[in-house]
Amino acid sequence: MERWRCTICQYIYDPAEGDPDNGVDPGTPFEELPDDWVCPLCGAGKELFEAE
């Protein structure tokens, strides 16, 4: 699974780690994140992420 980078703050979403602090289990692909998921650091929407 590929990692995704926030184009605003450079946060890396790694599917292997998920985002447990925000209810996203490890192993969750970026494409399966809820539509209302936002960057945990800066609050940017999914549309502002790009694949690494």
PDBQT receptor file of N, H, CA, C and O in Angstrom, charges set to zero:
ATOM      1  N   MET A   1       0.845  -1.186   0.000  1.00  0.00    +0.000 N 
ATOM      2  CA  MET A   1       0.000   0.000   0.000  1.00  0.00    +0.000 C 
ATOM      3  C   MET A   1       0.886   1.243   0.000  1.00  0.00    +0.000 C 
ATOM      4  O   MET A   1       1.891   1.312   0.707  1.00  0.00    +0.000 OA
ATOM      5  N   GLU A   2       0.489   2.215  -0.804  1.00  0.00    +0.000 N 
ATOM      6  H   GLU A   2      -0.328   2.159  -1.378  1.00  0.00    +0.000 HD
ATOM      7  CA  GLU A   2       1.316   3.410  -0.879  1.00  0.00    +0.000 C 
ATOM      8  C   GLU A   2       0.966   4.408   0.212  1.00  0.00    +0.000 C 
ATOM      9  O   GLU A   2      -0.152   4.446   0.726  1.00  0.00    +0.000 OA
ATOM     10  N   ARG A   3       1.962   5.208   0.542  1.00  0.00    +0.000 N 
ATOM     11  H   ARG A   3       2.871   5.177   0.125  1.00  0.00    +0.000 HD
ATOM     12  CA  ARG A   3       1.784   6.248   1.535  1.00  0.00    +0.000 C 
ATOM     13  C   ARG A   3       1.324   7.527   0.835  1.00  0.00    +0.000 C 
ATOM     14  O   ARG A   3       1.576   7.723  -0.354  1.00  0.00    +0.000 OA
ATOM     15  N   TRP A   4       0.652   8.386   1.584  1.00  0.00    +0.000 N 
ATOM     16  H   TRP A   4       0.448   8.227   2.550  1.00  0.00    +0.000 HD
ATOM     17  CA  TRP A   4       0.122   9.641   1.051  1.00  0.00    +0.000 C 
ATOM     18  C   TRP A   4       0.639  10.801   1.888  1.00  0.00    +0.000 C 
ATOM     19  O   TRP A   4       0.708  10.707   3.113  1.00  0.00    +0.000 OA
ATOM     20  N   ARG A   5       1.008  11.912   1.216  1.00  0.00    +0.000 N 
ATOM     21  H   ARG A   5       0.952  11.988   0.220  1.00  0.00    +0.000 HD
ATOM     22  CA  ARG A   5       1.591  13.066   1.887  1.00  0.00    +0.000 C 
ATOM     23  C   ARG A   5       0.658  14.265   1.778  1.00  0.00    +0.000 C 
ATOM     24  O   ARG A   5       0.129  14.563   0.708  1.00  0.00    +0.000 OA
ATOM     25  N   CYS A   6       0.466  14.944   2.898  1.00  0.00    +0.000 N 
ATOM     26  H   CYS A   6       0.895  14.702   3.768  1.00  0.00    +0.000 HD
ATOM     27  CA  CYS A   6      -0.314  16.184   2.910  1.00  0.00    +0.000 C 
ATOM     28  C   CYS A   6       0.503  17.272   2.227  1.00  0.00    +0.000 C 
ATOM     29  O   CYS A   6       1.653  17.511   2.595  1.00  0.00    +0.000 OA
ATOM     30  N   THR A   7      -0.081  17.927   1.242  1.00  0.00    +0.000 N 
ATOM     31  H   THR A   7      -1.016  17.733   0.943  1.00  0.00    +0.000 HD
ATOM     32  CA  THR A   7       0.651  18.961   0.509  1.00  0.00    +0.000 C 
ATOM     33  C   THR A   7       0.734  20.273   1.293  1.00  0.00    +0.000 C 
ATOM     34  O   THR A   7       1.437  21.196   0.881  1.00  0.00    +0.000 OA
ATOM     35  N   ILE A   8       0.032  20.359   2.402  1.00  0.00    +0.000 N 
ATOM     36  H   ILE A   8      -0.539  19.610   2.737  1.00  0.00    +0.000 HD
ATOM     37  CA  ILE A   8       0.078  21.565   3.236  1.00  0.00    +0.000 C 
ATOM     38  C   ILE A   8       1.177  21.463   4.298  1.00  0.00    +0.000 C 
ATOM     39  O   ILE A   8       2.037  22.339   4.390  1.00  0.00    +0.000 OA
ATOM     40  N   CYS A   9       1.148  20.389   5.101  1.00  0.00    +0.000 N 
ATOM     41  H   CYS A   9       0.450  19.677   5.026  1.00  0.00    +0.000 HD
ATOM     42  CA  CYS A   9       2.085  20.297   6.234  1.00  0.00    +0.000 C 
ATOM     43  C   CYS A   9       3.086  19.147   6.123  1.00  0.00    +0.000 C 
ATOM     44  O   CYS A   9       3.952  18.997   6.984  1.00  0.00    +0.000 OA
ATOM     45  N   GLN A  10       2.974  18.336   5.070  1.00  0.00    +0.000 N 
ATOM     46  H   GLN A  10       2.270  18.457   4.370  1.00  0.00    +0.000 HD
ATOM     47  CA  GLN A  10       3.892  17.217   4.808  1.00  0.00    +0.000 C 
ATOM     48  C   GLN A  10       3.660  15.996   5.700  1.00  0.00    +0.000 C 
ATOM     49  O   GLN A  10       4.490  15.087   5.720  1.00  0.00    +0.000 OA
ATOM     50  N   TYR A  11       2.542  15.961   6.441  1.00  0.00    +0.000 N 
ATOM     51  H   TYR A  11       1.868  16.700   6.424  1.00  0.00    +0.000 HD
ATOM     52  CA  TYR A  11       2.196  14.764   7.210  1.00  0.00    +0.000 C 
ATOM     53  C   TYR A  11       2.091  13.575   6.257  1.00  0.00    +0.000 C 
ATOM     54  O   TYR A  11       1.572  13.702   5.147  1.00  0.00    +0.000 OA
ATOM     55  N   ILE A  12       2.583  12.427   6.697  1.00  0.00    +0.000 N 
ATOM     56  H   ILE A  12       3.004  12.324   7.598  1.00  0.00    +0.000 HD
ATOM     57  CA  ILE A  12       2.514  11.205   5.894  1.00  0.00    +0.000 C 
ATOM     58  C   ILE A  12       1.457  10.277   6.484  1.00  0.00    +0.000 C 
ATOM     59  O   ILE A  12       1.538   9.881   7.647  1.00  0.00    +0.000 OA
ATOM     60  N   TYR A  13       0.461   9.935   5.657  1.00  0.00    +0.000 N 
ATOM     61  H   TYR A  13       0.395  10.257   4.713  1.00  0.00    +0.000 HD
ATOM     62  CA  TYR A  13      -0.484   8.886   6.052  1.00  0.00    +0.000 C 
ATOM     63  C   TYR A  13       0.077   7.569   5.555  1.00  0.00    +0.000 C 
ATOM     64  O   TYR A  13       0.213   7.353   4.351  1.00  0.00    +0.000 OA
ATOM     65  N   ASP A  14       0.402   6.686   6.494  1.00  0.00    +0.000 N 
ATOM     66  H   ASP A  14       0.292   6.861   7.472  1.00  0.00    +0.000 HD
ATOM     67  CA  ASP A  14       0.936   5.362   6.171  1.00  0.00    +0.000 C 
ATOM     68  C   ASP A  14      -0.152   4.338   6.492  1.00  0.00    +0.000 C 
ATOM     69  O   ASP A  14      -0.487   4.144   7.661  1.00  0.00    +0.000 OA
ATOM     70  N   PRO A  15      -0.710   3.676   5.465  1.00  0.00    +0.000 N 
ATOM     71  CA  PRO A  15      -1.773   2.709   5.703  1.00  0.00    +0.000 C 
ATOM     72  C   PRO A  15      -1.386   1.612   6.693  1.00  0.00    +0.000 C 
ATOM     73  O   PRO A  15      -2.251   1.094   7.400  1.00  0.00    +0.000 OA
ATOM     74  N   ALA A  16      -0.119   1.252   6.756  1.00  0.00    +0.000 N 
ATOM     75  H   ALA A  16       0.584   1.672   6.182  1.00  0.00    +0.000 HD
ATOM     76  CA  ALA A  16       0.314   0.212   7.691  1.00  0.00    +0.000 C 
ATOM     77  C   ALA A  16       0.094   0.649   9.137  1.00  0.00    +0.000 C 
ATOM     78  O   ALA A  16      -0.133  -0.188  10.011  1.00  0.00    +0.000 OA
ATOM     79  N   GLU A  17       0.161   1.959   9.393  1.00  0.00    +0.000 N 
ATOM     80  H   GLU A  17       0.346   2.639   8.683  1.00  0.00    +0.000 HD
ATOM     81  CA  GLU A  17      -0.027   2.494  10.740  1.00  0.00    +0.000 C 
ATOM     82  C   GLU A  17      -1.446   2.973  10.983  1.00  0.00    +0.000 C 
ATOM     83  O   GLU A  17      -1.911   2.972  12.122  1.00  0.00    +0.000 OA
ATOM     84  N   GLY A  18      -2.145   3.387   9.923  1.00  0.00    +0.000 N 
ATOM     85  H   GLY A  18      -1.767   3.389   8.997  1.00  0.00    +0.000 HD
ATOM     86  CA  GLY A  18      -3.474   3.958  10.075  1.00  0.00    +0.000 C 
ATOM     87  C   GLY A  18      -3.407   5.292  10.813  1.00  0.00    +0.000 C 
ATOM     88  O   GLY A  18      -2.379   5.970  10.799  1.00  0.00    +0.000 OA
ATOM     89  N   ASP A  19      -4.494   5.653  11.444  1.00  0.00    +0.000 N 
ATOM     90  H   ASP A  19      -5.328   5.102  11.456  1.00  0.00    +0.000 HD
ATOM     91  CA  ASP A  19      -4.573   6.877  12.254  1.00  0.00    +0.000 C 
ATOM     92  C   ASP A  19      -5.430   6.547  13.477  1.00  0.00    +0.000 C 
ATOM     93  O   ASP A  19      -6.549   7.042  13.614  1.00  0.00    +0.000 OA
ATOM     94  N   PRO A  20      -4.881   5.688  14.381  1.00  0.00    +0.000 N 
ATOM     95  CA  PRO A  20      -5.675   5.192  15.499  1.00  0.00    +0.000 C 
ATOM     96  C   PRO A  20      -6.238   6.296  16.399  1.00  0.00    +0.000 C 
ATOM     97  O   PRO A  20      -7.298   6.120  16.998  1.00  0.00    +0.000 OA
ATOM     98  N   ASP A  21      -5.544   7.423  16.498  1.00  0.00    +0.000 N 
ATOM     99  H   ASP A  21      -4.683   7.566  16.012  1.00  0.00    +0.000 HD
ATOM    100  CA  ASP A  21      -6.044   8.515  17.341  1.00  0.00    +0.000 C 
ATOM    101  C   ASP A  21      -7.351   9.090  16.799  1.00  0.00    +0.000 C 
ATOM    102  O   ASP A  21      -8.104   9.738  17.526  1.00  0.00    +0.000 OA
ATOM    103  N   ASN A  22      -7.614   8.845  15.507  1.00  0.00    +0.000 N 
ATOM    104  H   ASN A  22      -7.003   8.319  14.916  1.00  0.00    +0.000 HD
ATOM    105  CA  ASN A  22      -8.821   9.356  14.874  1.00  0.00    +0.000 C 
ATOM    106  C   ASN A  22      -9.723   8.231  14.353  1.00  0.00    +0.000 C 
ATOM    107  O   ASN A  22     -10.534   8.442  13.451  1.00  0.00    +0.000 OA
ATOM    108  N   GLY A  23      -9.569   7.038  14.930  1.00  0.00    +0.000 N 
ATOM    109  H   GLY A  23      -8.910   6.867  15.662  1.00  0.00    +0.000 HD
ATOM    110  CA  GLY A  23     -10.468   5.936  14.628  1.00  0.00    +0.000 C 
ATOM    111  C   GLY A  23     -10.188   5.176  13.346  1.00  0.00    +0.000 C 
ATOM    112  O   GLY A  23     -11.059   4.458  12.855  1.00  0.00    +0.000 OA
ATOM    113  N   VAL A  24      -8.978   5.319  12.789  1.00  0.00    +0.000 N 
ATOM    114  H   VAL A  24      -8.270   5.902  13.189  1.00  0.00    +0.000 HD
ATOM    115  CA  VAL A  24      -8.627   4.606  11.554  1.00  0.00    +0.000 C 
ATOM    116  C   VAL A  24      -7.667   3.475  11.912  1.00  0.00    +0.000 C 
ATOM    117  O   VAL A  24      -6.549   3.711  12.371  1.00  0.00    +0.000 OA
ATOM    118  N   ASP A  25      -8.121   2.251  11.695  1.00  0.00    +0.000 N 
ATOM    119  H   ASP A  25      -9.029   2.059  11.323  1.00  0.00    +0.000 HD
ATOM    120  CA  ASP A  25      -7.322   1.082  12.046  1.00  0.00    +0.000 C 
ATOM    121  C   ASP A  25      -6.120   0.907  11.130  1.00  0.00    +0.000 C 
ATOM    122  O   ASP A  25      -6.178   1.269   9.955  1.00  0.00    +0.000 OA
ATOM    123  N   PRO A  26      -5.012   0.346  11.665  1.00  0.00    +0.000 N 
ATOM    124  CA  PRO A  26      -3.887  -0.022  10.808  1.00  0.00    +0.000 C 
ATOM    125  C   PRO A  26      -4.363  -0.938   9.689  1.00  0.00    +0.000 C 
ATOM    126  O   PRO A  26      -5.240  -1.778   9.895  1.00  0.00    +0.000 OA
ATOM    127  N   GLY A  27      -3.784  -0.774   8.508  1.00  0.00    +0.000 N 
ATOM    128  H   GLY A  27      -3.072  -0.092   8.340  1.00  0.00    +0.000 HD
ATOM    129  CA  GLY A  27      -4.160  -1.582   7.353  1.00  0.00    +0.000 C 
ATOM    130  C   GLY A  27      -5.236  -0.934   6.494  1.00  0.00    +0.000 C 
ATOM    131  O   GLY A  27      -5.654  -1.516   5.494  1.00  0.00    +0.000 OA
ATOM    132  N   THR A  28      -5.696   0.272   6.868  1.00  0.00    +0.000 N 
ATOM    133  H   THR A  28      -5.356   0.744   7.681  1.00  0.00    +0.000 HD
ATOM    134  CA  THR A  28      -6.739   0.955   6.103  1.00  0.00    +0.000 C 
ATOM    135  C   THR A  28      -6.117   1.738   4.944  1.00  0.00    +0.000 C 
ATOM    136  O   THR A  28      -5.367   2.686   5.177  1.00  0.00    +0.000 OA
ATOM    137  N   PRO A  29      -6.419   1.351   3.694  1.00  0.00    +0.000 N 
ATOM    138  CA  PRO A  29      -5.899   2.100   2.553  1.00  0.00    +0.000 C 
ATOM    139  C   PRO A  29      -6.447   3.525   2.535  1.00  0.00    +0.000 C 
ATOM    140  O   PRO A  29      -7.552   3.775   3.017  1.00  0.00    +0.000 OA
ATOM    141  N   PHE A  30      -5.686   4.443   1.986  1.00  0.00    +0.000 N 
ATOM    142  H   PHE A  30      -4.789   4.240   1.595  1.00  0.00    +0.000 HD
ATOM    143  CA  PHE A  30      -6.103   5.846   1.915  1.00  0.00    +0.000 C 
ATOM    144  C   PHE A  30      -7.467   5.977   1.256  1.00  0.00    +0.000 C 
ATOM    145  O   PHE A  30      -8.300   6.773   1.690  1.00  0.00    +0.000 OA
ATOM    146  N   GLU A  31      -7.693   5.198   0.210  1.00  0.00    +0.000 N 
ATOM    147  H   GLU A  31      -7.016   4.552  -0.143  1.00  0.00    +0.000 HD
ATOM    148  CA  GLU A  31      -8.949   5.272  -0.535  1.00  0.00    +0.000 C 
ATOM    149  C   GLU A  31     -10.163   4.895   0.314  1.00  0.00    +0.000 C 
ATOM    150  O   GLU A  31     -11.290   5.267  -0.013  1.00  0.00    +0.000 OA
ATOM    151  N   GLU A  32      -9.937   4.162   1.398  1.00  0.00    +0.000 N 
ATOM    152  H   GLU A  32      -9.021   3.860   1.665  1.00  0.00    +0.000 HD
ATOM    153  CA  GLU A  32     -11.033   3.725   2.262  1.00  0.00    +0.000 C 
ATOM    154  C   GLU A  32     -11.219   4.600   3.498  1.00  0.00    +0.000 C 
ATOM    155  O   GLU A  32     -12.062   4.307   4.346  1.00  0.00    +0.000 OA
ATOM    156  N   LEU A  33     -10.435   5.676   3.604  1.00  0.00    +0.000 N 
ATOM    157  H   LEU A  33      -9.750   5.914   2.915  1.00  0.00    +0.000 HD
ATOM    158  CA  LEU A  33     -10.641   6.598   4.722  1.00  0.00    +0.000 C 
ATOM    159  C   LEU A  33     -12.003   7.257   4.581  1.00  0.00    +0.000 C 
ATOM    160  O   LEU A  33     -12.455   7.490   3.460  1.00  0.00    +0.000 OA
ATOM    161  N   PRO A  34     -12.666   7.562   5.688  1.00  0.00    +0.000 N 
ATOM    162  CA  PRO A  34     -13.968   8.234   5.591  1.00  0.00    +0.000 C 
ATOM    163  C   PRO A  34     -13.844   9.554   4.839  1.00  0.00    +0.000 C 
ATOM    164  O   PRO A  34     -12.796  10.198   4.884  1.00  0.00    +0.000 OA
ATOM    165  N   ASP A  35     -14.903   9.958   4.152  1.00  0.00    +0.000 N 
ATOM    166  H   ASP A  35     -15.755   9.435   4.116  1.00  0.00    +0.000 HD
ATOM    167  CA  ASP A  35     -14.876  11.202   3.380  1.00  0.00    +0.000 C 
ATOM    168  C   ASP A  35     -14.588  12.422   4.246  1.00  0.00    +0.000 C 
ATOM    169  O   ASP A  35     -14.040  13.414   3.767  1.00  0.00    +0.000 OA
ATOM    170  N   ASP A  36     -14.959  12.348   5.523  1.00  0.00    +0.000 N 
ATOM    171  H   ASP A  36     -15.404  11.542   5.913  1.00  0.00    +0.000 HD
ATOM    172  CA  ASP A  36     -14.753  13.498   6.401  1.00  0.00    +0.000 C 
ATOM    173  C   ASP A  36     -13.426  13.439   7.171  1.00  0.00    +0.000 C 
ATOM    174  O   ASP A  36     -13.180  14.270   8.044  1.00  0.00    +0.000 OA
ATOM    175  N   TRP A  37     -12.573  12.455   6.848  1.00  0.00    +0.000 N 
ATOM    176  H   TRP A  37     -12.774  11.780   6.139  1.00  0.00    +0.000 HD
ATOM    177  CA  TRP A  37     -11.259  12.372   7.487  1.00  0.00    +0.000 C 
ATOM    178  C   TRP A  37     -10.422  13.555   7.044  1.00  0.00    +0.000 C 
ATOM    179  O   TRP A  37     -10.448  13.945   5.877  1.00  0.00    +0.000 OA
ATOM    180  N   VAL A  38      -9.677  14.127   7.986  1.00  0.00    +0.000 N 
ATOM    181  H   VAL A  38      -9.656  13.811   8.935  1.00  0.00    +0.000 HD
ATOM    182  CA  VAL A  38      -8.779  15.249   7.670  1.00  0.00    +0.000 C 
ATOM    183  C   VAL A  38      -7.402  14.974   8.250  1.00  0.00    +0.000 C 
ATOM    184  O   VAL A  38      -7.244  14.135   9.136  1.00  0.00    +0.000 OA
ATOM    185  N   CYS A  39      -6.423  15.681   7.746  1.00  0.00    +0.000 N 
ATOM    186  H   CYS A  39      -6.551  16.363   7.026  1.00  0.00    +0.000 HD
ATOM    187  CA  CYS A  39      -5.053  15.562   8.237  1.00  0.00    +0.000 C 
ATOM    188  C   CYS A  39      -5.042  15.823   9.741  1.00  0.00    +0.000 C 
ATOM    189  O   CYS A  39      -5.556  16.846  10.194  1.00  0.00    +0.000 OA
ATOM    190  N   PRO A  40      -4.457  14.901  10.525  1.00  0.00    +0.000 N 
ATOM    191  CA  PRO A  40      -4.457  15.086  11.975  1.00  0.00    +0.000 C 
ATOM    192  C   PRO A  40      -3.570  16.239  12.450  1.00  0.00    +0.000 C 
ATOM    193  O   PRO A  40      -3.687  16.676  13.595  1.00  0.00    +0.000 OA
ATOM    194  N   LEU A  41      -2.692  16.731  11.586  1.00  0.00    +0.000 N 
ATOM    195  H   LEU A  41      -2.598  16.376  10.656  1.00  0.00    +0.000 HD
ATOM    196  CA  LEU A  41      -1.824  17.836  11.994  1.00  0.00    +0.000 C 
ATOM    197  C   LEU A  41      -2.378  19.203  11.625  1.00  0.00    +0.000 C 
ATOM    198  O   LEU A  41      -2.346  20.128  12.437  1.00  0.00    +0.000 OA
ATOM    199  N   CYS A  42      -2.892  19.336  10.391  1.00  0.00    +0.000 N 
ATOM    200  H   CYS A  42      -2.918  18.584   9.732  1.00  0.00    +0.000 HD
ATOM    201  CA  CYS A  42      -3.302  20.677   9.941  1.00  0.00    +0.000 C 
ATOM    202  C   CYS A  42      -4.771  20.785   9.555  1.00  0.00    +0.000 C 
ATOM    203  O   CYS A  42      -5.265  21.884   9.304  1.00  0.00    +0.000 OA
ATOM    204  N   GLY A  43      -5.475  19.656   9.505  1.00  0.00    +0.000 N 
ATOM    205  H   GLY A  43      -5.074  18.763   9.709  1.00  0.00    +0.000 HD
ATOM    206  CA  GLY A  43      -6.900  19.697   9.196  1.00  0.00    +0.000 C 
ATOM    207  C   GLY A  43      -7.233  19.744   7.713  1.00  0.00    +0.000 C 
ATOM    208  O   GLY A  43      -8.389  19.967   7.355  1.00  0.00    +0.000 OA
ATOM    209  N   ALA A  44      -6.249  19.541   6.841  1.00  0.00    +0.000 N 
ATOM    210  H   ALA A  44      -5.310  19.360   7.132  1.00  0.00    +0.000 HD
ATOM    211  CA  ALA A  44      -6.497  19.546   5.391  1.00  0.00    +0.000 C 
ATOM    212  C   ALA A  44      -7.343  18.334   5.002  1.00  0.00    +0.000 C 
ATOM    213  O   ALA A  44      -7.219  17.266   5.601  1.00  0.00    +0.000 OA
ATOM    214  N   GLY A  45      -8.194  18.504   4.007  1.00  0.00    +0.000 N 
ATOM    215  H   GLY A  45      -8.295  19.371   3.521  1.00  0.00    +0.000 HD
ATOM    216  CA  GLY A  45      -9.022  17.415   3.509  1.00  0.00    +0.000 C 
ATOM    217  C   GLY A  45      -8.229  16.429   2.668  1.00  0.00    +0.000 C 
ATOM    218  O   GLY A  45      -7.096  16.698   2.268  1.00  0.00    +0.000 OA
ATOM    219  N   LYS A  46      -8.845  15.285   2.407  1.00  0.00    +0.000 N 
ATOM    220  H   LYS A  46      -9.765  15.066   2.732  1.00  0.00    +0.000 HD
ATOM    221  CA  LYS A  46      -8.190  14.230   1.630  1.00  0.00    +0.000 C 
ATOM    222  C   LYS A  46      -7.744  14.698   0.251  1.00  0.00    +0.000 C 
ATOM    223  O   LYS A  46      -6.755  14.201  -0.287  1.00  0.00    +0.000 OA
ATOM    224  N   GLU A  47      -8.471  15.653  -0.322  1.00  0.00    +0.000 N 
ATOM    225  H   GLU A  47      -9.275  16.057   0.114  1.00  0.00    +0.000 HD
ATOM    226  CA  GLU A  47      -8.147  16.139  -1.673  1.00  0.00    +0.000 C 
ATOM    227  C   GLU A  47      -6.796  16.858  -1.731  1.00  0.00    +0.000 C 
ATOM    228  O   GLU A  47      -6.267  17.097  -2.816  1.00  0.00    +0.000 OA
ATOM    229  N   LEU A  48      -6.237  17.205  -0.562  1.00  0.00    +0.000 N 
ATOM    230  H   LEU A  48      -6.667  17.011   0.320  1.00  0.00    +0.000 HD
ATOM    231  CA  LEU A  48      -4.962  17.895  -0.521  1.00  0.00    +0.000 C 
ATOM    232  C   LEU A  48      -3.795  16.951  -0.248  1.00  0.00    +0.000 C 
ATOM    233  O   LEU A  48      -2.691  17.395   0.068  1.00  0.00    +0.000 OA
ATOM    234  N   PHE A  49      -4.046  15.640  -0.371  1.00  0.00    +0.000 N 
ATOM    235  H   PHE A  49      -4.943  15.279  -0.627  1.00  0.00    +0.000 HD
ATOM    236  CA  PHE A  49      -2.980  14.643  -0.220  1.00  0.00    +0.000 C 
ATOM    237  C   PHE A  49      -2.577  14.125  -1.584  1.00  0.00    +0.000 C 
ATOM    238  O   PHE A  49      -3.385  14.070  -2.510  1.00  0.00    +0.000 OA
ATOM    239  N   GLU A  50      -1.313  13.746  -1.694  1.00  0.00    +0.000 N 
ATOM    240  H   GLU A  50      -0.656  13.791  -0.941  1.00  0.00    +0.000 HD
ATOM    241  CA  GLU A  50      -0.842  13.115  -2.935  1.00  0.00    +0.000 C 
ATOM    242  C   GLU A  50      -0.041  11.871  -2.592  1.00  0.00    +0.000 C 
ATOM    243  O   GLU A  50       0.615  11.789  -1.554  1.00  0.00    +0.000 OA
ATOM    244  N   ALA A  51      -0.116  10.907  -3.500  1.00  0.00    +0.000 N 
ATOM    245  H   ALA A  51      -0.648  10.973  -4.344  1.00  0.00    +0.000 HD
ATOM    246  CA  ALA A  51       0.599   9.643  -3.297  1.00  0.00    +0.000 C 
ATOM    247  C   ALA A  51       2.087   9.890  -3.360  1.00  0.00    +0.000 C 
ATOM    248  O   ALA A  51       2.564  10.720  -4.133  1.00  0.00    +0.000 OA
ATOM    249  N   GLU A  52       2.822   9.149  -2.526  1.00  0.00    +0.000 N 
ATOM    250  H   GLU A  52       2.434   8.475  -1.898  1.00  0.00    +0.000 HD
ATOM    251  CA  GLU A  52       4.286   9.252  -2.531  1.00  0.00    +0.000 C 
ATOM    252  C   GLU A  52       4.869   8.253  -3.499  1.00  0.00    +0.000 C 
ATOM    253  O   GLU A  52       6.089   8.180  -3.650  1.00  0.00    +0.000 OA
TER     254      GLU A  52
